[in-house]
Amino acid sequence: MQLPVYLDYHATTPVDPRVLEAMTPYFTKVFGNPASRGHVFGWEAEAAVDAAREQVARAMNASPREIVFTSGATESDNLAILGVARLFGQKQKGCHVVTAPTEHSAVLDSCRQLQREGFEVTYLAPEKTGEIPPELVRAALTDKTVLVTLMLANNEIGTIQRIAEIGAICRERGIFFHTDAVQGFGKIPFDVEAMNVDLASFSAHKIYGPKGVGALYARSRHPRVRLEPIVFGGGHEHGMRSGTLNVPGIVGLGKAAELAVAEMPEEAPRMRRLRKRLHDGIVSRTTDVALNGAPLPEIGPDGALVPGATGTAERRLPINLNLSFSGVEGEALLVSMKDVAVSSGSACTSASLEPSHVLTAIGVPAELAHASLRFGVGRWTTEEEVDFAAETAVSAVERLREKSPLARA
């Protein structure tokens, strides 16, 4: 085992060697611009992009023509939310968007921008588990609603939303439904047809692909989604997203998506086993530890969900564990665990001194939100690393509690 141990797989993942191998030729040998239609260099690059588009589409039961390549999920979220709201809001005079305060900052900041432009945004209150009840979505819809945007799985507490039911409600009302699928895609089954999704955002670096590349799924029929672009210059990607395509990155995204879906049946149970081992290793050695988000499902020795058992519904990502430790301060805990890479919240907001907006939204008191850690296991996590992380966390917590006036109060 090498130190430090990496347990922050929500923030990013190392590139899988098989992904890197697929990408490598497109840096030096097949280096053409896919938009160069007059010679073989461009044709080869375009063929590689087309193949990756097919891989990504197949991973979510979509058509290749419905995949728009972007620089990452933040751009995809912006394009989906701003693009749909601005275009259809103007045409239909609808100016209402529905979302939740537990969304990623890329979604929340896009919605705040729409509010500055005169749109009304409804933020649905989540349950204590982080779930948004579908009936709450139904009640929030109005004749002016043009878009509902709710994430597939939360990036901090791992809670999985009932996307198919929410999508069906939107479909009944003729309202577009977008999901930020970044954390869930490649880790849990995702089917845009079965889940009634009209738009979905993805990022390669969350599924063992490269940073700086992502995709947006935009439904082409029943209903057709049209977008007002937010990037101009060249009309690439069917006019939805201009800019020279990142061919090596796109190839990497395609390969990473293919591998994630193919290996999910074996990888998900292994993640559940590791997550349970980590959880049990911590709570069996110390007290006053609270689980944030949905309950952990009951699993068998092989990591499979136990049929018919209480709590078998998988409402939480297999990789996710979010715990609050009373009587300690989160930043001090992170510093004390220098040999274990974990986080106190989203990597995109880690510079903020404020408690996690996700934990605050689900009712976690500020002092516990400040004393929370997000653990994320991944493809190369071992049992030895999990045991070391549990021991390190418990030792740090006990040591800090001995010194903390919070614990003595």
C-alpha positions as CSV (number, residue, x, y, z in Angstrom):
1,M,0.0,0.0,0.0
2,Q,1.3,3.4,-1.0
3,L,0.5,6.6,0.9
4,P,-1.4,8.8,0.8
5,V,-4.5,6.6,0.2
6,Y,-6.9,8.1,-2.3
7,L,-10.6,8.1,-1.3
8,D,-11.9,11.1,-3.1
9,Y,-13.2,9.4,-6.3
10,H,-16.2,11.8,-6.4
11,A,-13.9,14.7,-7.1
12,T,-12.0,13.0,-9.9
13,T,-10.6,9.6,-11.0
14,P,-7.2,8.6,-12.4
15,V,-7.3,7.8,-16.1
16,D,-7.7,4.1,-16.7
17,P,-4.6,2.7,-18.6
18,R,-7.0,1.2,-21.2
19,V,-8.4,4.7,-21.8
20,L,-5.0,6.3,-22.1
21,E,-4.0,3.6,-24.6
22,A,-7.0,4.4,-26.7
23,M,-6.3,8.1,-26.6
24,T,-2.5,8.1,-27.2
25,P,-2.5,7.9,-31.1
26,Y,-4.7,10.9,-31.4
27,F,-2.1,13.2,-29.8
28,T,0.6,12.6,-32.3
29,K,-0.3,10.2,-35.2
30,V,-3.9,10.8,-35.9
31,F,-3.9,14.5,-35.1
32,G,-6.2,16.0,-37.7
33,N,-9.1,18.4,-37.2
34,P,-12.5,16.6,-37.6
35,A,-13.8,19.7,-39.4
36,S,-11.1,19.3,-42.1
37,R,-13.2,17.5,-44.7
38,G,-10.8,17.7,-47.6
39,H,-8.1,15.2,-46.6
40,V,-7.4,11.9,-44.8
41,F,-6.1,13.5,-41.6
42,G,-9.5,15.1,-41.0
43,W,-11.4,12.0,-42.1
44,E,-9.5,9.8,-39.6
45,A,-10.2,12.3,-36.8
46,E,-13.8,12.5,-37.7
47,A,-14.1,8.7,-37.7
48,A,-12.7,8.6,-34.2
49,V,-15.2,11.2,-33.0
50,D,-18.0,9.3,-34.6
51,A,-16.9,6.0,-32.9
52,A,-16.8,7.7,-29.5
53,R,-20.2,9.3,-30.1
54,E,-21.5,5.8,-30.7
55,Q,-19.9,4.5,-27.5
56,V,-21.3,7.2,-25.3
57,A,-24.8,6.9,-26.9
58,R,-24.8,3.2,-26.5
59,A,-23.9,3.5,-22.8
60,M,-27.2,5.4,-22.1
61,N,-29.5,3.9,-24.8
62,A,-29.4,7.0,-26.9
63,S,-28.8,7.8,-30.6
64,P,-25.3,9.1,-31.6
65,R,-26.9,12.2,-33.1
66,E,-28.2,13.1,-29.6
67,I,-24.7,13.4,-28.1
68,V,-23.1,16.9,-28.0
69,F,-19.4,17.0,-27.0
70,T,-18.4,19.8,-24.6
71,S,-15.5,20.8,-22.4
72,G,-17.1,19.1,-19.3
73,A,-20.2,18.8,-17.3
74,T,-20.2,22.4,-16.1
75,E,-20.5,23.5,-19.7
76,S,-23.1,20.8,-20.4
77,D,-25.2,22.0,-17.4
78,N,-24.9,25.6,-18.6
79,L,-25.8,24.7,-22.2
80,A,-28.8,22.6,-21.1
81,I,-30.3,25.0,-18.6
82,L,-29.6,28.3,-20.2
83,G,-30.0,27.0,-23.8
84,V,-33.5,25.5,-23.2
85,A,-34.8,28.2,-20.9
86,R,-33.7,31.1,-23.1
87,L,-35.0,29.5,-26.4
88,F,-38.3,28.0,-25.2
89,G,-38.9,30.7,-22.6
90,Q,-38.9,33.4,-25.2
91,K,-40.9,31.4,-27.7
92,Q,-43.5,30.1,-25.3
93,K,-43.3,33.0,-22.9
94,G,-42.6,30.5,-20.1
95,C,-40.3,31.8,-17.5
96,H,-40.3,29.2,-14.7
97,V,-37.6,26.6,-13.9
98,V,-37.8,23.9,-11.1
99,T,-34.7,22.6,-9.3
100,A,-33.4,21.8,-5.8
101,P,-30.9,23.5,-3.4
102,T,-28.9,20.2,-3.3
103,E,-27.8,20.5,-6.9
104,H,-24.2,21.0,-8.0
105,S,-23.1,24.6,-8.2
106,A,-23.0,24.4,-12.0
107,V,-26.7,23.9,-12.0
108,L,-27.5,26.4,-9.2
109,D,-25.3,29.1,-10.7
110,S,-27.0,28.6,-14.1
111,C,-30.4,29.0,-12.4
112,R,-29.3,32.1,-10.5
113,Q,-28.2,33.6,-13.9
114,L,-31.7,32.9,-15.2
115,Q,-33.2,34.7,-12.2
116,R,-31.1,37.7,-13.1
117,E,-32.6,37.5,-16.6
118,G,-36.1,37.6,-15.2
119,F,-36.9,33.9,-14.8
120,E,-38.6,32.5,-11.8
121,V,-36.9,29.5,-10.2
122,T,-38.5,27.2,-7.6
123,Y,-36.1,25.4,-5.3
124,L,-37.8,22.2,-4.0
125,A,-37.1,21.3,-0.3
126,P,-35.4,17.8,-0.1
127,E,-36.2,15.2,2.5
128,K,-33.6,14.4,5.2
129,T,-32.2,11.7,2.9
130,G,-31.7,14.3,0.1
131,E,-34.5,12.8,-2.0
132,I,-36.9,15.0,-3.9
133,P,-40.4,13.3,-3.9
134,P,-41.8,13.1,-7.4
135,E,-45.2,14.4,-6.1
136,L,-43.3,17.6,-4.9
137,V,-42.1,18.1,-8.4
138,R,-45.7,17.7,-9.8
139,A,-47.0,20.2,-7.3
140,A,-44.4,22.8,-8.3
141,L,-45.2,22.8,-12.1
142,T,-47.1,25.6,-13.6
143,D,-48.3,26.6,-17.0
144,K,-45.1,28.7,-17.3
145,T,-42.7,25.9,-16.4
146,V,-40.2,25.2,-19.2
147,L,-37.6,23.1,-17.5
148,V,-37.1,20.8,-14.5
149,T,-33.4,20.1,-13.6
150,L,-32.6,17.5,-10.9
151,M,-29.5,15.4,-10.6
152,L,-29.3,11.7,-11.0
153,A,-27.2,11.2,-7.9
154,N,-25.8,13.7,-5.5
155,N,-22.1,14.5,-5.5
156,E,-21.8,14.8,-1.8
157,I,-24.2,12.5,-0.1
158,G,-24.7,10.0,-3.0
159,T,-28.5,10.1,-2.9
160,I,-30.1,8.7,-6.0
161,Q,-33.2,10.5,-7.2
162,R,-36.3,8.8,-8.6
163,I,-35.5,10.1,-12.1
164,A,-37.8,7.9,-14.1
165,E,-40.9,9.0,-12.1
166,I,-39.9,12.6,-12.2
167,G,-39.3,12.4,-15.9
168,A,-42.7,10.8,-16.5
169,I,-44.4,13.7,-14.7
170,C,-42.5,16.2,-16.9
171,R,-43.4,14.2,-20.0
172,E,-47.1,14.3,-19.1
173,R,-47.0,18.1,-18.9
174,G,-44.8,18.7,-22.0
175,I,-42.0,20.1,-19.8
176,F,-38.3,19.4,-20.6
177,F,-36.4,17.4,-18.0
178,H,-32.7,17.8,-17.5
179,T,-30.5,15.7,-15.2
180,D,-27.0,16.3,-14.1
181,A,-25.9,12.7,-14.4
182,V,-22.2,13.3,-13.7
183,Q,-21.9,11.2,-10.5
184,G,-24.3,8.4,-11.4
185,F,-23.4,7.7,-15.0
186,G,-21.2,4.7,-15.2
187,K,-21.8,3.7,-11.6
188,I,-25.5,2.9,-11.7
189,P,-27.7,1.9,-14.7
190,F,-28.8,5.0,-16.7
191,D,-31.2,4.7,-19.7
192,V,-32.5,8.0,-21.2
193,E,-35.6,6.2,-22.7
194,A,-36.6,4.3,-19.6
195,M,-36.0,7.3,-17.4
196,N,-37.9,9.8,-19.6
197,V,-34.9,12.2,-19.7
198,D,-34.7,14.9,-22.3
199,L,-31.2,16.3,-21.5
200,A,-28.4,14.9,-19.4
201,S,-24.9,16.1,-18.6
202,F,-21.7,14.0,-18.2
203,S,-18.0,14.3,-17.6
204,A,-15.2,12.0,-18.6
205,H,-13.0,12.5,-15.5
206,K,-15.6,11.0,-13.1
207,I,-15.5,7.7,-15.0
208,Y,-11.7,7.2,-15.3
209,G,-11.4,9.3,-18.4
210,P,-9.5,12.6,-19.0
211,K,-10.3,16.0,-17.6
212,G,-11.6,18.8,-19.9
213,V,-14.1,16.8,-21.9
214,G,-17.8,15.9,-21.4
215,A,-21.0,15.5,-23.2
216,L,-24.6,16.7,-23.2
217,Y,-27.4,14.3,-24.3
218,A,-30.2,16.3,-26.1
219,R,-33.2,14.3,-27.2
220,S,-33.8,14.5,-30.9
221,R,-37.5,13.4,-31.0
222,H,-40.6,12.8,-28.9
223,P,-39.9,15.6,-28.0
224,R,-37.1,17.2,-29.9
225,V,-34.9,19.4,-27.8
226,R,-33.5,22.6,-29.3
227,L,-31.0,24.8,-27.6
228,E,-29.9,28.4,-27.8
229,P,-26.0,28.1,-28.0
230,I,-23.9,29.7,-25.3
231,V,-20.6,29.3,-27.3
232,F,-20.4,30.8,-30.9
233,G,-18.0,30.4,-33.8
234,G,-18.1,27.7,-36.4
235,G,-21.4,25.9,-35.8
236,H,-19.8,22.7,-34.7
237,E,-21.9,19.9,-33.0
238,H,-25.0,20.6,-35.1
239,G,-24.7,24.3,-34.2
240,M,-25.2,23.6,-30.5
241,R,-21.5,24.0,-29.4
242,S,-18.9,25.7,-31.5
243,G,-15.2,25.0,-31.2
244,T,-12.6,22.6,-32.5
245,L,-13.3,19.2,-31.0
246,N,-10.9,17.7,-28.4
247,V,-10.3,14.4,-30.3
248,P,-8.1,12.6,-27.8
249,G,-10.4,13.6,-25.0
250,I,-13.5,12.5,-26.9
251,V,-11.9,9.2,-27.7
252,G,-11.1,8.8,-24.0
253,L,-14.6,9.6,-23.0
254,G,-16.0,7.0,-25.3
255,K,-13.7,4.3,-24.1
256,A,-14.3,5.2,-20.4
257,A,-18.1,5.1,-20.9
258,E,-17.8,1.7,-22.7
259,L,-15.7,0.2,-19.9
260,A,-17.8,1.7,-17.1
261,V,-21.0,0.1,-18.4
262,A,-19.4,-3.2,-19.3
263,E,-17.8,-3.6,-15.8
264,M,-20.6,-2.1,-13.7
265,P,-22.1,-5.6,-12.8
266,E,-18.8,-6.6,-11.1
267,E,-17.7,-3.1,-10.0
268,A,-20.8,-1.9,-8.2
269,P,-21.0,-4.9,-5.8
270,R,-17.3,-4.5,-5.0
271,M,-17.8,-0.8,-4.2
272,R,-20.7,-1.7,-1.9
273,R,-18.5,-4.2,0.0
274,L,-15.7,-1.7,0.4
275,R,-18.1,1.1,1.4
276,K,-19.6,-1.2,4.1
277,R,-16.2,-2.3,5.3
278,L,-15.2,1.4,5.7
279,H,-18.4,2.4,7.4
280,D,-18.3,-0.6,9.8
281,G,-14.6,0.0,10.5
282,I,-15.4,3.5,11.7
283,V,-18.7,3.2,13.6
284,S,-17.5,0.0,15.4
285,R,-14.6,1.9,16.9
286,T,-16.0,5.3,17.8
287,T,-19.2,6.9,18.9
288,D,-21.4,9.9,17.8
289,V,-21.0,9.3,14.1
290,A,-24.0,10.2,11.8
291,L,-24.6,9.0,8.3
292,N,-25.7,11.8,5.9
293,G,-28.0,11.0,3.0
294,A,-29.9,7.8,2.2
295,P,-29.5,4.7,4.3
296,L,-26.9,2.1,3.3
297,P,-28.7,-0.8,1.6
298,E,-28.5,-4.3,3.0
299,I,-26.0,-6.4,1.0
300,G,-24.8,-10.0,1.0
301,P,-21.1,-11.2,1.3
302,D,-20.8,-10.7,-2.5
303,G,-21.9,-7.1,-2.4
304,A,-25.2,-7.8,-4.1
305,L,-28.4,-6.3,-2.7
306,V,-30.3,-8.7,-0.5
307,P,-33.7,-9.6,-2.1
308,G,-36.7,-8.8,0.0
309,A,-34.6,-7.3,2.9
310,T,-35.4,-4.0,4.5
311,G,-33.5,-1.2,3.0
312,T,-32.5,-3.1,-0.2
313,A,-33.5,-0.3,-2.6
314,E,-30.4,1.3,-3.7
315,R,-31.0,5.0,-3.0
316,R,-27.3,5.8,-2.7
317,L,-24.3,5.5,-5.0
318,P,-22.2,2.4,-4.3
319,I,-19.0,4.5,-3.9
320,N,-20.4,7.1,-1.5
321,L,-20.1,7.4,2.3
322,N,-20.7,10.8,4.0
323,L,-20.3,10.9,7.8
324,S,-20.5,13.6,10.5
325,F,-18.3,13.3,13.6
326,S,-19.7,15.3,16.5
327,G,-17.3,17.1,18.7
328,V,-14.6,17.8,16.0
329,E,-14.1,20.4,13.3
330,G,-14.0,19.2,9.7
331,E,-10.9,21.1,8.5
332,A,-8.9,20.0,11.5
333,L,-10.0,16.5,10.8
334,L,-8.8,16.7,7.2
335,V,-5.5,18.1,8.3
336,S,-5.1,15.3,10.8
337,M,-5.8,12.7,8.1
338,K,-3.0,13.8,5.7
339,D,-2.3,10.2,4.7
340,V,-5.9,9.8,3.5
341,A,-7.3,11.9,0.7
342,V,-10.9,12.7,1.4
343,S,-13.0,15.9,1.3
344,S,-15.4,17.9,3.4
345,G,-17.7,18.5,0.4
346,S,-17.7,19.1,-3.3
347,A,-14.3,19.8,-4.9
348,C,-15.9,22.7,-6.7
349,T,-16.7,24.5,-3.4
350,S,-13.8,23.3,-1.2
351,A,-12.3,26.8,-1.0
352,S,-15.4,28.1,0.8
353,L,-15.5,28.3,4.6
354,E,-19.3,27.9,4.6
355,P,-20.7,24.5,5.5
356,S,-21.8,22.2,2.7
357,H,-24.9,23.7,1.0
358,V,-26.1,20.1,0.5
359,L,-25.9,19.1,4.1
360,T,-27.5,22.4,5.2
361,A,-30.4,21.8,2.7
362,I,-31.2,18.4,4.2
363,G,-31.2,19.8,7.7
364,V,-27.8,18.9,9.1
365,P,-26.9,21.4,11.9
366,A,-24.0,23.7,11.0
367,E,-21.7,22.3,13.6
368,L,-22.2,18.8,12.2
369,A,-22.0,19.9,8.6
370,H,-18.6,21.5,9.5
371,A,-17.6,18.1,11.0
372,S,-18.4,16.0,8.0
373,L,-16.3,14.0,5.6
374,R,-17.1,12.6,2.2
375,F,-15.4,9.2,1.4
376,G,-15.4,7.9,-2.1
377,V,-14.1,4.4,-3.0
378,G,-13.1,3.6,-6.6
379,R,-11.8,1.2,-9.1
380,W,-8.4,0.8,-7.5
381,T,-9.4,1.0,-3.9
382,T,-8.3,-2.0,-1.8
383,E,-9.5,-3.5,1.4
384,E,-6.1,-2.7,3.0
385,E,-6.6,1.0,2.0
386,V,-10.1,1.0,3.4
387,D,-8.9,-0.5,6.7
388,F,-6.1,2.1,6.9
389,A,-8.6,4.9,6.2
390,A,-11.0,3.7,8.9
391,E,-8.2,3.4,11.5
392,T,-6.8,6.8,10.6
393,A,-10.2,8.5,10.8
394,V,-11.0,7.0,14.2
395,S,-7.6,7.9,15.6
396,A,-7.9,11.5,14.3
397,V,-11.4,11.9,15.7
398,E,-10.5,10.5,19.1
399,R,-7.4,12.7,19.3
400,L,-9.3,15.9,18.3
401,R,-12.1,15.1,20.7
402,E,-9.7,15.0,23.6
403,K,-8.6,18.5,22.8
404,S,-11.9,20.0,21.7
405,P,-14.1,22.1,23.9
406,L,-17.0,21.0,21.7
407,A,-16.6,17.4,22.9
408,R,-16.2,18.4,26.5
409,A,-19.2,20.7,26.5
